[in-house]
Amino acid sequence: MRQDECSNMTETIHRIRGGTHLMMIAFAVAMLCGTSRSVQAADDPLVICKLKDQGIELKTRIAIPLDNTGIARSDALNPRRPYPLVQPDKLVADGQDSCYNHLDKITLTFANRTDRYFGVQLSLNLKSGELLMDAYQRLEQLLKAPLPDGCRKALSQLDSLPAESSKLSDQLENQCRNYRFPSSESEFTREKLRGFLVDLDQAIAALRELPTWSGKNLPDLCKPDASARVIHCTPKLIVPPEGAQRVTGAILNLLDKGTATFTVTFENSADIPSNSTGYLQTAETSTEAPDSTKWQLSAQIGSAWDPDTGKKAEKKTFDTNSPFQGDRLQHFSGVGNFKVSQRLGNRATASATLGFKKGDLGEKDTTQQVTVPEYMVDFYGLSDLQLVFGKYTLAKPSDAVAVNVTGEGFELRLPRSFSLGYLVKRESAFGEADRQNRDNSLALAQLKNGAFSATTGIGKFLRTGSLIALYGREGSAALDVPVGSLPLDKDHCPQKDSSGTASTQQACYAYHYWTVGGEVAFSAAQDKTSAPPDKTFAGTLALYYSERKLDRFATVDTGNRVRDGRGYVGLFKPTYLRFKHDKLQYTVGAQLGYGSGGKATDRIDRGYLGESTAFAPDQIFLNGFAGHVSDGGNPTGKQALAPGLSNKSYLALVWTSPQFSLLEYLVKALQMNEAPASKSTTLKLNWYRFNQSAFASHDAGFEADLEFSVEIPKGITTTIDMGYFRPGEALRSVILKDVWAISASVKATI
């Protein structure tokens, strides 16, 4: 349909009395009409515009990264200084109109830097024009001319809509027959009418774009509010691991003017990201949102069949004398979190997550007690300063290959995504302040996703860079030793069991540690004068170095059972992304990891990769057996299989798609007449190798993982995970059988 025909249909819509009718017909017309704004040309010219009285060449492609904390840009977390959609590519001599009139030329990309699925939900409020009800009534009096061609074509198109649209067709037909256009002017000017038509054209373009862009039916995305004369639309994108999703200019153009919000969620987990709400600047001046209260409930129940590696308190290990023989557990688990947030305009926000379940069903009563696993209070300064304190995840870059900082502390967020933080994991040895002050605490500085200059050679390939440095001290680390092997120091070293019947006692020692490193994100160079390509190549490269230095009395206090440590770890994740009409179809990627290691008899632990390494991207080997396999011949009892990439080489091939799920066919078989709100599939092949092997071989094994997920109805996500691990030659004498695991879960998000 041509643009002039759509304009005729738009004029006809205006004659219908009442905001509700107007919005409902706008939905119908949105399926029929498109404008040149909804499709980006293959060769868009450079956009020259004005930003704060300065001429600029507009940057038409911007990105917001996502990591394990949620939104990975601190400048997108401050409602007082929201992340601007308009950014200069370079300064020019002159600019015409405001750059914020060209949001339809911008593409915003959400880039996932993790191994988990993210959901990104936008909030669109499509106003039904600047006119009040009396203006609509005057408009009805003015537009009385029959438009036979426009009406006839509109009616022929409306006839093809579902049955519930028949009343709209009748109303439109009556309007066409009864009204005539007066020749005289009136107080309602043509300029106002023209502005109204432009607004409605933009709404129609966005409404037409939404179903294609998000893959959902329009009634599932948008709900009209007749009293407020607004159409509320909440499209949600699924961003797969190491993938990306694009938000087109037609959608950005309909965000709330001034300051718009978006939220991110972990799709296949009941956990809630620490940084879950972001803010975008969509006009020359940002606006202050009213005080508001928001709550979110996320609950998950699941069943699993997985290898029996013993209870957590047992610290069970397998070796050649006591191998794993294939025992499995069948259990049901539950996770429940309730997050409530209170916003005080753009001055402060406070949130608390109440955890009412985390663990197996039927476990001890402690899993049913209400806890507060996370709370945050944010104060927003007049500039880009932001003060945050609470219990939350301060840093977890690069899938936690070296750094995983979670606990109680505070953070000062500075301009350009730089921040300083201090965290207290434990106050003194016994959990309360004393003169010995044997804290477990750390200080860190980090730069998150600082952008490289696009004008330099390196900036044409490297997009962002992140750096982190932390220094910590553990004043009273505990180590289990046989009872009576060392002097007992109850005054300075807490004991697990004071009954005198335990076979072990705790020896305490002190040390300090530090980690430095960073990550760069890259993508293939693109011609900024053309539309975003359907095929692209992107990824990340991370490298970290860590050291641990014992206190001078540590070896004596533990009977030479601990040692200094140092090591490095790297992770390279290249990914190929395939889009169609700016919508991600699938990704194909690789993950290559390497962690340093040494022999158990070395004076220094060369496999020390950091105090909190937690890299476990699989379902069985690193996620289940890490810390449970020992060579059995080491007199100090050190583990041959340390957590994460310590002393390991790792290779994985990954395929993901947010367009397919095997569970979708199950939905069809059950004759559920509802389209999935989202769906995804992940296939991952993993290979492992020991760098310094305590066994006869370096081959650690192979694992294949498969995950299907579907969200139907909206807010209810069903996930099935399957994994199969075949131990390599190095572990055949410790893990006697191939291992498999399967789990199924249902998550509700309200």
Backbone hydrogen bonds, N-H to C=O, Kabsch-Sander energy under -0.5 kcal/mol:
donor,donor_aa,acceptor,acceptor_aa,energy
6,C,2,R,-1.9
7,S,3,Q,-2.0
8,N,4,D,-1.9
9,M,5,E,-2.0
10,T,6,C,-2.4
11,E,7,S,-2.5
12,T,8,N,-2.1
13,I,9,M,-2.0
14,H,10,T,-1.4
15,R,11,E,-0.5
15,R,12,T,-1.4
16,I,13,I,-1.8
22,L,18,G,-1.6
23,M,19,G,-2.2
24,M,20,T,-2.5
25,I,21,H,-2.6
26,A,22,L,-1.9
27,F,23,M,-1.5
28,A,24,M,-1.5
29,V,25,I,-3.2
30,A,26,A,-2.0
31,M,27,F,-1.0
31,M,28,A,-0.9
32,L,28,A,-0.5
32,L,29,V,-1.4
33,C,29,V,-3.0
38,S,35,T,-1.6
39,V,36,S,-0.6
48,I,46,L,-0.7
49,C,47,V,-0.5
49,C,56,I,-2.1
50,K,97,D,-2.3
51,L,54,Q,-2.8
54,Q,51,L,-1.0
56,I,49,C,-2.7
57,E,90,K,-3.0
58,L,47,V,-2.8
58,L,56,I,-0.6
59,K,87,Q,-2.7
60,T,58,L,-0.7
62,I,107,T,-2.1
64,I,109,T,-2.7
66,L,111,A,-2.7
67,D,70,G,-2.3
68,N,396,K,-0.6
70,G,67,D,-2.0
71,I,69,T,-0.5
71,I,275,N,-2.4
72,A,65,P,-2.4
76,A,73,R,-1.6
77,L,74,S,-1.5
83,Y,279,Y,-2.0
85,L,281,Q,-2.0
87,Q,85,L,-0.7
89,D,57,E,-3.5
90,K,57,E,-1.0
92,V,55,G,-2.4
99,C,50,K,-2.1
101,N,98,S,-1.7
102,H,99,C,-2.1
103,L,100,Y,-0.6
105,K,102,H,-1.9
106,I,103,L,-1.8
107,T,60,T,-2.8
108,L,247,V,-2.3
109,T,62,I,-2.3
109,T,107,T,-0.5
110,F,245,Q,-2.8
111,A,64,I,-1.6
111,A,109,T,-0.6
112,N,110,F,-0.6
112,N,243,G,-2.9
113,R,66,L,-2.6
113,R,111,A,-0.5
118,F,239,V,-2.2
119,G,265,T,-2.4
120,V,237,L,-2.6
121,Q,119,G,-0.5
121,Q,263,T,-2.8
122,L,120,V,-0.5
122,L,235,P,-2.3
123,S,261,T,-0.8
124,L,122,L,-0.5
124,L,233,C,-3.2
125,N,254,L,-0.7
126,L,124,L,-0.5
126,L,231,I,-2.8
127,K,125,N,-1.0
128,S,229,R,-2.1
129,G,127,K,-0.6
136,Y,132,L,-1.8
137,Q,133,M,-2.0
138,R,134,D,-2.3
139,L,135,A,-2.2
140,E,136,Y,-1.9
141,Q,137,Q,-1.4
142,L,138,R,-1.4
143,L,139,L,-2.5
144,K,142,L,-1.6
145,A,180,R,-1.7
151,C,147,L,-3.6
152,R,148,P,-2.9
153,K,149,D,-2.3
154,A,150,G,-2.3
155,L,151,C,-3.1
156,S,152,R,-2.2
157,Q,153,K,-1.7
158,L,154,A,-2.6
159,D,155,L,-1.9
160,S,157,Q,-1.3
161,L,158,L,-1.8
165,S,162,P,-2.0
166,S,163,A,-2.2
169,S,165,S,-1.9
170,D,166,S,-2.3
171,Q,167,K,-2.3
172,L,168,L,-2.4
173,E,169,S,-2.3
174,N,170,D,-2.3
175,Q,171,Q,-2.0
176,C,172,L,-2.1
177,R,173,E,-1.8
178,N,174,N,-2.0
179,Y,175,Q,-1.6
181,F,144,K,-1.1
189,T,187,E,-1.1
193,L,189,T,-1.9
194,R,190,R,-3.1
195,G,191,E,-2.5
196,F,192,K,-2.3
197,L,193,L,-2.4
198,V,194,R,-2.1
199,D,195,G,-2.3
200,L,196,F,-2.4
201,D,197,L,-2.6
202,Q,198,V,-2.1
203,A,199,D,-2.0
204,I,200,L,-2.7
205,A,201,D,-2.5
206,A,202,Q,-2.2
207,L,203,A,-2.8
208,R,204,I,-2.3
209,E,205,A,-1.6
210,L,206,A,-2.4
212,T,208,R,-0.7
213,W,209,E,-3.0
214,S,210,L,-2.9
215,G,211,P,-1.9
220,D,217,N,-0.8
221,L,217,N,-0.9
221,L,218,L,-1.0
222,C,218,L,-2.3
223,K,232,H,-2.7
225,D,230,V,-3.1
226,A,224,P,-0.6
229,R,225,D,-1.0
230,V,225,D,-1.9
231,I,126,L,-2.1
232,H,223,K,-2.6
232,H,230,V,-0.6
233,C,124,L,-3.0
233,C,231,I,-0.6
234,T,221,L,-2.4
237,L,120,V,-2.9
239,V,118,F,-2.9
239,V,237,L,-0.6
242,E,114,T,-1.3
243,G,240,P,-2.4
245,Q,110,F,-1.7
246,R,582,D,-0.7
247,V,108,L,-3.3
248,T,246,R,-0.6
251,I,248,T,-0.8
252,L,248,T,-2.2
253,N,249,G,-2.2
254,L,251,I,-1.7
255,L,252,L,-1.5
256,D,123,S,-0.6
259,T,257,K,-0.7
260,A,280,L,-2.7
262,F,278,G,-1.8
263,T,121,Q,-2.1
264,V,276,S,-2.2
265,T,119,G,-2.1
266,F,271,D,-0.6
267,E,117,Y,-1.9
267,E,265,T,-0.7
269,S,266,F,-0.8
275,N,69,T,-3.3
276,S,274,S,-0.9
278,G,262,F,-3.1
279,Y,76,A,-2.2
280,L,260,A,-3.1
281,Q,83,Y,-2.7
282,T,258,G,-1.7
282,T,280,L,-0.6
283,A,258,G,-0.7
289,A,287,T,-0.6
292,S,343,R,-1.6
294,K,341,S,-2.9
296,Q,339,K,-2.8
298,S,337,N,-2.8
299,A,748,A,-2.3
300,Q,335,V,-3.3
301,I,746,V,-2.1
302,G,333,S,-2.6
303,S,744,A,-2.7
304,A,331,H,-2.6
305,W,742,I,-2.9
306,D,329,L,-1.8
308,D,327,D,-2.6
309,T,307,P,-1.0
314,E,311,K,-0.9
315,K,311,K,-0.9
315,K,312,K,-0.6
316,K,311,K,-0.6
318,F,628,H,-2.9
319,D,322,S,-1.1
324,F,734,V,-3.2
325,Q,323,P,-0.5
329,L,306,D,-3.4
331,H,304,A,-2.1
333,S,302,G,-2.5
334,G,359,G,-2.6
335,V,300,Q,-2.8
336,G,357,K,-2.7
337,N,298,S,-2.8
338,F,354,L,-2.4
339,K,296,Q,-3.3
340,V,352,A,-2.2
341,S,294,K,-3.6
342,Q,350,A,-3.0
343,R,292,S,-3.0
344,L,348,A,-3.3
345,G,343,R,-0.8
347,R,344,L,-2.4
348,A,344,L,-1.1
349,T,378,D,-1.8
350,A,342,Q,-2.3
351,S,376,M,-2.9
352,A,340,V,-2.0
353,T,374,E,-3.2
354,L,338,F,-3.5
354,L,352,A,-0.6
355,G,353,T,-0.6
355,G,371,T,-2.4
356,F,336,G,-1.5
356,F,354,L,-0.6
357,K,336,G,-1.1
358,K,367,T,-0.8
359,G,334,G,-2.0
361,L,332,F,-2.8
363,E,360,D,-1.7
367,T,364,K,-1.9
368,Q,365,D,-1.8
369,Q,366,T,-0.7
371,T,355,G,-2.6
374,E,353,T,-0.9
375,Y,391,K,-1.9
376,M,351,S,-2.6
377,V,389,F,-2.2
378,D,349,T,-3.0
379,F,387,L,-2.8
380,Y,347,R,-2.5
381,G,379,F,-0.5
381,G,385,L,-2.7
386,Q,413,R,-1.7
387,L,379,F,-2.3
388,V,386,Q,-0.5
388,V,411,E,-2.9
389,F,377,V,-1.9
390,G,409,G,-2.4
391,K,375,Y,-2.2
392,Y,390,G,-0.5
392,Y,407,G,-1.9
394,L,392,Y,-0.8
394,L,405,V,-1.9
395,A,405,V,-1.5
400,A,397,P,-1.5
401,V,397,P,-0.6
401,V,398,S,-1.1
405,V,395,A,-2.9
406,T,404,N,-0.8
407,G,392,Y,-1.9
408,E,424,V,-0.7
409,G,390,G,-2.7
410,F,422,Y,-2.3
411,E,388,V,-3.1
412,L,420,L,-3.3
413,R,386,Q,-3.4
413,R,411,E,-0.6
414,L,412,L,-0.6
414,L,418,F,-3.8
417,S,414,L,-0.5
418,F,414,L,-0.7
418,F,415,P,-0.9
419,S,446,Q,-2.4
420,L,412,L,-2.2
421,G,444,L,-2.9
422,Y,410,F,-2.5
423,L,442,L,-2.8
424,V,408,E,-3.1
425,K,423,L,-0.6
425,K,440,N,-2.6
426,R,440,N,-1.6
428,S,426,R,-0.8
431,G,427,E,-0.8
431,G,428,S,-0.7
439,D,437,N,-1.9
440,N,426,R,-2.5
441,S,439,D,-0.5
441,S,473,R,-2.0
442,L,423,L,-2.4
443,A,471,Y,-2.7
444,L,421,G,-2.4
445,A,469,A,-2.6
446,Q,419,S,-2.3
447,L,467,L,-2.7
448,K,417,S,-2.5
448,K,446,Q,-0.5
449,N,447,L,-0.7
450,G,465,G,-2.6
452,F,463,R,-2.3
456,T,453,S,-1.2
460,K,457,G,-1.0
461,F,458,I,-1.3
462,L,458,I,-2.8
463,R,521,A,-3.0
464,T,521,A,-1.1
465,G,450,G,-2.4
466,S,519,E,-3.1
467,L,447,L,-2.0
468,I,517,G,-2.4
469,A,445,A,-2.4
470,L,515,T,-2.4
471,Y,443,A,-2.7
472,G,513,Y,-2.6
473,R,441,S,-2.6
474,E,511,Y,-2.5
475,G,439,D,-2.4
475,G,473,R,-0.6
477,A,509,Y,-2.7
479,L,507,A,-1.8
481,V,505,Q,-2.6
483,V,503,S,-2.0
485,S,482,P,-2.0
492,H,489,D,-0.7
493,C,489,D,-1.7
505,Q,481,V,-2.9
507,A,479,L,-2.8
509,Y,477,A,-1.7
511,Y,474,E,-2.1
512,H,549,K,-2.4
513,Y,472,G,-2.5
514,W,547,E,-2.1
515,T,470,L,-1.9
516,V,545,Y,-2.4
517,G,468,I,-1.7
518,G,543,L,-2.1
519,E,466,S,-2.1
520,V,541,L,-2.4
521,A,464,T,-2.7
522,F,539,G,-2.5
523,S,461,F,-2.3
524,A,537,F,-2.6
528,K,526,Q,-0.7
530,S,527,D,-1.6
531,A,42,A,-1.1
536,T,577,L,-2.2
538,A,575,T,-2.9
539,G,522,F,-1.9
540,T,573,K,-1.1
541,L,520,V,-2.2
542,A,571,L,-2.6
543,L,518,G,-2.2
544,Y,569,V,-2.4
545,Y,516,V,-3.0
546,S,567,G,-2.7
547,E,514,W,-2.3
548,R,565,G,-3.1
549,K,512,H,-3.1
551,D,510,A,-3.0
554,A,551,D,-2.0
557,D,553,F,-2.6
558,T,554,A,-1.4
559,G,555,T,-0.6
559,G,556,V,-0.8
560,N,555,T,-3.3
565,G,548,R,-2.1
566,R,605,D,-2.4
567,G,546,S,-2.1
569,V,544,Y,-2.2
570,G,594,Y,-2.5
571,L,542,A,-2.1
572,F,592,L,-2.8
573,K,540,T,-2.9
575,T,538,A,-3.5
576,Y,588,V,-3.2
577,L,536,T,-2.8
578,R,586,Y,-2.4
579,F,534,D,-4.2
579,F,577,L,-0.5
580,K,583,K,-2.2
583,K,580,K,-1.0
585,Q,578,R,-3.5
586,Y,578,R,-1.2
587,T,656,T,-2.4
588,V,576,Y,-2.3
589,G,654,V,-2.9
590,A,574,P,-2.3
591,Q,652,A,-2.2
592,L,572,F,-2.9
593,G,591,Q,-0.5
593,G,650,Y,-2.6
594,Y,570,G,-2.2
595,G,648,K,-2.4
596,S,568,Y,-2.6
602,D,599,K,-1.5
605,D,564,D,-3.2
606,R,604,I,-1.1
608,Y,566,R,-0.7
608,Y,605,D,-1.1
609,L,607,G,-0.7
612,S,402,A,-0.8
613,T,610,G,-0.6
614,A,400,A,-3.0
616,A,614,A,-0.6
624,G,620,I,-1.9
625,F,620,I,-1.2
625,F,621,F,-1.7
626,A,621,F,-0.9
627,G,641,L,-2.2
628,H,625,F,-2.7
630,S,318,F,-3.0
637,G,634,N,-1.6
640,A,629,V,-0.6
641,L,629,V,-1.7
642,A,640,A,-0.8
646,S,643,P,-1.2
647,N,596,S,-2.1
648,K,645,L,-2.1
649,S,689,R,-2.9
650,Y,593,G,-2.8
651,L,687,W,-2.1
652,A,591,Q,-1.9
653,L,685,L,-2.1
654,V,589,G,-2.9
655,W,683,L,-2.6
656,T,587,T,-1.9
657,S,681,T,-1.9
659,Q,585,Q,-0.5
664,E,661,S,-1.5
665,Y,661,S,-0.5
665,Y,662,L,-1.0
666,L,662,L,-0.9
667,V,663,L,-1.9
668,K,664,E,-1.8
669,A,665,Y,-2.2
670,L,666,L,-1.8
671,Q,668,K,-1.4
672,M,667,V,-1.9
673,N,671,Q,-0.9
674,E,672,M,-2.5
677,A,711,E,-3.1
678,S,711,E,-0.9
680,S,709,S,-2.3
681,T,657,S,-1.8
682,T,707,E,-2.3
683,L,655,W,-2.7
684,K,705,D,-2.7
685,L,653,L,-2.4
686,N,703,E,-3.5
687,W,651,L,-3.1
688,Y,701,G,-2.4
689,R,649,S,-1.8
690,F,698,H,-3.0
691,N,647,N,-1.8
693,S,691,N,-0.5
700,A,688,Y,-1.5
700,A,698,H,-0.6
701,G,688,Y,-1.2
702,F,726,R,-2.2
703,E,686,N,-2.6
704,A,724,Y,-2.4
705,D,684,K,-3.0
706,L,722,M,-2.7
707,E,682,T,-2.4
708,F,720,I,-2.4
709,S,680,S,-2.2
710,V,718,T,-2.1
711,E,678,S,-3.2
712,I,710,V,-0.7
712,I,716,I,-1.7
716,I,713,P,-2.3
717,T,715,G,-0.6
717,T,747,K,-2.9
718,T,710,V,-2.8
719,T,745,S,-2.5
720,I,708,F,-2.6
721,D,743,S,-2.7
722,M,706,L,-2.7
723,G,741,A,-2.8
724,Y,704,A,-2.2
725,F,739,V,-3.8
726,R,702,F,-3.2
728,G,700,A,-1.9
730,A,699,D,-2.4
731,L,728,G,-1.2
732,R,728,G,-0.7
732,R,729,E,-0.6
734,V,731,L,-1.4
735,I,731,L,-3.5
736,L,324,F,-2.5
736,L,734,V,-0.7
739,V,725,F,-2.9
741,A,723,G,-2.5
742,I,305,W,-2.2
743,S,721,D,-2.5
744,A,303,S,-2.5
745,S,719,T,-2.4
746,V,301,I,-2.6
747,K,717,T,-3.1
748,A,299,A,-3.0
749,T,715,G,-2.6
750,I,297,L,-2.8
